[in-house]
Amino acid sequence: MKMRYVLYGVMCLGSLPLFANRTLYNETKIPLYVAGYHVLASGEAKLVTARTKLMPDKNVSFDVTRTGIASTTKRYIVVSRNENDFTQTMTLQDVKSFPHKSLKYPALPNLLKFYFEEQNGRLVMLNSLEHSDFVKAISGAKETVKEGIIDALIDKETLPEVKNNKHRKDVAVVRTTNVVPAEETAIIKKRKAKVNKAVNKAFNLTLLERKTPTISLVCSGGGYRAMLATLGFMVGMETAGVLDMTTYISGLSGSTWFLGTWINSKKTVNAFKTDLINLAKKKIGVLTPKEMKLISNAYKVKVAYREPLTIVDLFGALLANMLFDNLGDKRQQVLLSDQAKTLAAGDWPFPIYVAVDGRKAAHKQYGWYEFTPFEVGSPWLGHYVPLWGFGRTFSNGKSITDDPEIPLGFLFGIFGSAFSASIERIWQEIMTGKEAGSSLDKFVKETIIHHFGDSRLAMSEEHNFTLGMDTSPIRDDKYMTMIDAGIDFNLPYPAVSGEKERRQSDILIFFDASYSTAIEAGKRNVAGSLKDLMEAEKYARDRGLKFPHIDANILVTPMTIFKDNNDPACPLVIWFPLTDDQQLITTTLSENNQLTGFDNIKDFNVAKCAESSFCDTFNFGYAQAESEKLVNLCTFNVLANKDALLAAIKWKIDKMK
């Protein structure tokens, strides 16, 4: 009898509403917009309670359409400053990118009221308990105790990074104009004059400076493989005289490790070649007690300034430990901003390093961040901050702490954090060309990917310098999350695409050391070898930028030219994949007496090397012979095509006259 009443009660509960109406309070100084969503088991979120406007210092009664106790549908209240943010359908991750509350608990008194506040410029949503003075006092006391412990353990005044912080008394101010900064403009003007001389000398011309083409080198990721391949390509470009004609170099992931260490060395590429090959011998996980202490000291700076710490920071510190080994105790203190002095006279191509937005809400269209020796920001964000201020805590466009500049090693970790790929992306890479569509593949997708596919194993976090700025699309996020840009596509074209004013390229030379380009020459776009270049074309098309059509059916060769004969304003694209053409190697080395020292690339199968040998993306430690083989292959591919490369550049110059 008792069981019957229990069952009857459960049935009644299933038909009753689980929640009462909530009262929402706007304690900010601006109008806010609130909406209600149902999130289905599939992860799809549907708008069920229309957008409601809530004025400052006002309240409103609000409810999300109810479901029974047995329902698996989840209900959320979300809030935004922008009335156009709420679409009819979103993903659960999109919903959670806004300040939100889940209505999954019983309607206890402390969950019947929600309050919207701005905390350090960030919009937050609190329930009654979180909003209470008691909880706020406890949280404040906890933070004070935590800070006191940190201050007691770490005397930051003794840290060399703090002592040497020349910007300690400076306030970093966010700028919102989408043009290159004055410092970059001044350097590019000097660089242009030297590029003009190099072009005129190479082609026996008398071009005016304003008619000189802007040549940009675009270098891919791919771990140490990309770092050493980029070194090889650059040795070829320097030897061929094209590096002197170059205005910009953009790097992604592994190629940033070459770019940063090379410019820091202040040497020619050919002179730096031996240095980097020697540095590449060092194993990432083998540390001496002294090296551990140096990494620990670098960590102390972040801890002392309450900066977030992630595994990406450790990865960056390990990279610095290897790649700046020749700097001894200073290896963890190398700064990207120090490159400004090297670049000042215009003797070097201007470097740009990239990462992409790691927020789950950004999966559909990644926003690209760019780092230069002067600033960090991006066109999609529309905001930029001085490099020395990146990592500080900001409020409404101004820094409110005096953190030292983040060292280049930690930035290397951000640029090259390929392990930040989503679980779904990692699984796709594992299954590509193997067992895609198999029963195992279907099982994993249905049981794991479906629920956790867009989760990341790790990603960097830094204080959001646009926190609280109404003009920023991430104004409510306490931290910026950044990941390896290769997770979008593996060529840093956006940085030199012209999307940012006054950074338009006339000639784009792509050096692609991606895993998918490591194939034998003569094959037709095998394994999507043109995938990333085609993604670059799509990026341009989506933004109304000029880009030649990339023919997916071409035969892969060590150098391919793409151009638009009918549009002089369309950039010339030259593509160097990571490929070995054994017939070209044999013929050239037997007929060209000027090309010597390349015997070690005969019979070098780079595809097999990438698949199952030392060219693997996650190999951090190359023997000298291995490095020399990879570097020489890429150098050879440039020099064997030198005449065609120069002819293509001359063709573009003639089109621009």
Secondary structure by P-SEA (a helix, b strand, c coil): caaaaaaaaaaaaaacccccbbbbbbcccbbbbbbbbbbcccccccccccbbbbcccbbbbbbcccccccccbbbbbbbcccccccccccccccccccccccccccccccccbbbbbbcccbbbbbccccccaaaaaaaaaaaaaaaaaaaaaccccccccccccccccbbbbbbccccccaaaaaaaaaaaaaaaaaaaaaaccccccccccbbbbbbbbcaaaaaaaaaaaaaaaaaacccccccbbbbcaaaaaaaaaaaaaccccccaaaaaaaaaccccccccaaaaaaaaaaaaaaaaacccccaaaaaaaaaaaccccccccccccccccccccccccccccbbbbbccccccccccbbbbbbbccccccccccccccccccccccccccccccccccccaaaaaaaacccccccaaaaaaaaacccccccaaaaaaaacccccccccccbbbbcccccccccccccccccbbbbccccccccccccccccccccccccbbbbbccccccccccccccccccaaaaaaaaaaaaaacccccccccccccccbbbbbccccccbbbbbbbcccccaaaaaaaaacccccccccccccccaaaaacccccccccccccaaaaaaaaaaaaaaaaaaaaaaaaaaaaaaaaac
